[in-house]
Amino acid sequence: MHKEEEDGKVVTHMSREEVRSGASPHIVRYVLAISLILVVIAFAAVLATGFFDTSRTGADESHMANAAEANGSQ
């Protein structure tokens, strides 16, 4: 930080780090990258366990209009 006189006024000049009160360590990009990797791994685990498999839930049968439609004849 240094002071100068410009146009009859004292002006203070500060560096970028002095203004921001410290350095930027770029840790945010590491946190985001690690979080993204963990989300992808978690989603892959959910898919691998068959969480989205509707054949076990009976959801298709509950939406049939009647028993004939459930058997495949119309």
VENDA-V126581 format. One record per residue. RES is the residue in three letters. PHI is phi in degrees with one decimal (none if undefined). PSI is psi in whole degrees, 0 to 359 (999 if undefined). BURIAL is + if it has 9 or more other C-alpha atoms within 8 Angstrom, else -. Layout:
RES&PHI&PSI&BURIAL, RES&PHI&PSI&BURIAL
//
This chain:
MET&none&133&-, HIS&-143.9&154&-, LYS&-111.6&141&-, GLU&-132.9&162&-, GLU&-107.5&120&-, GLU&-128.4&127&-, ASP&53.6&38&-, GLY&80.4&4&-, LYS&-118.8&150&-, VAL&-86.2&123&-, VAL&-116.1&134&-, THR&-100.3&128&-, HIS&-109.0&132&-, MET&-127.9&150&-, SER&-77.1&169&-, ARG&-61.1&317&-, GLU&-67.3&325&-, GLU&-67.1&322&+, VAL&-69.0&320&-, ARG&-82.1&357&-, SER&63.3&39&-, GLY&146.7&181&-, ALA&-94.4&158&-, SER&-101.1&112&-, PRO&-82.9&0&-, HIS&60.8&29&-, ILE&-73.9&339&-, VAL&-61.5&320&-, ARG&-66.6&329&-, TYR&-70.9&320&-, VAL&-63.7&317&-, LEU&-66.0&318&-, ALA&-64.9&315&-, ILE&-65.2&319&-, SER&-63.7&318&-, LEU&-62.6&317&-, ILE&-62.5&318&-, LEU&-65.5&323&-, VAL&-66.9&318&-, VAL&-63.6&318&-, ILE&-64.2&317&-, ALA&-63.4&317&-, PHE&-66.0&321&-, ALA&-63.5&322&-, ALA&-66.1&320&-, VAL&-64.2&317&+, LEU&-66.8&323&+, ALA&-67.9&330&-, THR&-83.8&357&-, GLY&77.8&29&-, PHE&-60.6&325&-, PHE&-94.0&13&-, ASP&-79.3&113&-, THR&-88.9&353&-, SER&-67.3&335&-, ARG&-86.2&345&-, THR&-89.4&341&-, GLY&78.9&17&-, ALA&-65.7&327&-, ASP&-68.1&320&-, GLU&-69.4&328&-, SER&-72.6&345&-, HIS&-102.0&6&-, MET&-77.6&145&+, ALA&-73.7&321&-, ASN&-155.5&178&-, ALA&-67.0&326&-, ALA&-63.6&321&-, GLU&-68.4&327&+, ALA&-67.7&329&+, ASN&-82.3&351&-, GLY&97.0&355&-, SER&-97.1&150&-, GLN&-121.1&999&-
//
